[in-house]
């Protein structure tokens, strides 16, 4: 079932419980984005059409209930042979778990829980729905302390179907009502009987009937009287015991007639004028005789009550005369005897002596009792006082304080919640028990490590923490944890904390530490190593790549990888470099003089020089202004496969192109006395002079090629390879 989606919207996440009739799973409603509880009918019932029909009818009836103490039913459905009910998901514990952990519960707490259960039953009974399986396992307690009754409908459907089909009884035998155990019709009063058992278990910590088998327990429900709760737990008030005894009467007509009546009794049972009310009595308890109990009756003999045959009056007189004759003779004998000595004196003396002894003993007992009699003491009120002050006040009244602690969200820590005996009561006991608040109930700190910061805040807020005042977040860099991931938490996992006062500190990852990558291009290899070391970066020495470069001097960095200058980089990253080994060995540099002539002498013109050579194409070399002819030396680099081209623009108009080849470089090397080169072989004439071209020097590859400009001409020396 895990991972299956029912009805196209309820995804099964995990199993959280189960019973004899169904299994319960935690689900996620994708349509409304909320957690739900999904109850799925066990496989052994999915082929019983009568059971399925009643199951669906009862589940739909339970879905009509709307009460704060009843688990809401959202949906009922079927997918294939899977029959399911979607219910409200309650985060908390069952009453059964609470009883195992803390029983016997405090009287006020137990009565509060019982009142909420009874309130839920009143609502269900009003809607003609009988639960039939009230037990602590079916009572949920939310984190806010609210009771939620669950399993409406399924218990009834299971019982009805089973009785109809097999004649057996299904349910929790320890919480059966007598009529349930008999297999007869059960109604509202059956639920109240089960509630009485739940209240009995909360206050005593044990079940009223136990046996070696379910049948023996069921027989005890039918035949045996329950042991009175106050004989197990003397702290139970008489008014509360009366509620339990009345709810657990074996005859339904002697129980509460409705949940409304029982709820009214629960709401007033702890009032001061009711706590010590007289013990409840029932009619056959007062008579001491149960008409249906086994008794010994004398046997009736034949003719025992028949009149004797009629006799004649004469016979009667004769018989009376015969009986009287011996008496008359005896009286005559007594008159003739001498007076004898009476024997009453000695017994009389002994009786007087005995009476004197008893009187003396009675007087002695009274005298001893007066010595040891403890006078009544009025108990002072210490409720609401600090624990230390309350103990001091009790000691001043010659009382011995006994301190017990219990959690209470509304009462501050170390403050007395209540006392026993109650204030202003007279008592002979010297011990007064005070119940001191430990503050709100402690909760275990959940594990937040590895969670996203937002999820961690939501979980802490769900525990009752104020995210603005009780949660502190510290951030630091991490090479392993993603951004906003919780790495440490204080307090630690499973530590007990008070959600109202605890301060939680979370250490959260800021991700990897980053900074801007330094620019290593143009730096020497030694400088680059130092920069990388200072920034906690690593140089991949084995990956250093050397290549020829016309623009970068030898041993200077040409490029860096994988991070360029200005990009974000983290410490300990590895950087690869490409280093210049200088220009190629077969390249050479020429200095070419270029003459710049203004358009009109004496009037300033703007000249822009662009170079394309072995170091790059269309490189801006220089921009300058001149009002008279000016010569400028332009340095270019040539290689066997790359010539040099110098373009001159005057006022954005191309007026001259000078080209040099690798052969020019070789010629210069072979004739060093000629200087850096011949005068440019191409001389641009002044614009507007008729556009003539003056041929310059030629290259081995061909003659000069003319280039015509607007309003004038320019000659280009040399040819292209």
ABEGO torsion letter per residue (X at the ends): XBGBBBGGABBBABBAEEBAABBBBBBBBAAAGBBBBBBBBBAAAAABAAAAAAAAAAAAAAAABBBAABBBBABBBBBEABBBBBBBBBBEBBAAAAAAAAOBBBAAAAAAAAAAAAAAAAAAAAAGBBAGABBAAABBBBAAGBBBBBGBGAAAAAAAAAAAAAGBBBEBAAABBAAAAAGBBBBAAAAAAAAAAAAAAAAAGBBABBBABAAAAAAAAAABBBBBAAAABAABBAAAAAAAAAAABABAAABBABAAAAAAAAAAAABAAAAABBBBBBAAAAAGBBAABBBBBBBBBBGAABBBBBBBAAAAAAAAAAAAAAAAAAAAAAAABBBBBBAAAAAAAAAAAAAAAAAAAAAAAAAAAAAABBBBBBBBBABGBBAAAAAAAAAAAGBBBBBBBBBBAABBBGBBABBOBBBGBBBABABBBBBBBAEBBBBBBBBABGBBAAAAAAAAAAAGBBAAAABBBBBBBBAABBBGBBABBOBBBGBBBBAAABBBBBBBBAEBBBBBBBBABGBBAAAAAAAAAAAGBBBBAAABBBBBBAABBBGBBABBOABBBGBBBBBGBBBBBBBBAEBBAABBBBBBBBBBBBABBGBBBBBBBBBBBAAEBGBBABBBBBABBBBBBBBBBBBAABBBBBBBBBGGBBABBBBBBAAAAAAAAABAAAEAEBBBABBBBBBGAGGBBBBBBBBAAEBBBBBBBBGBBBBBBEBBX
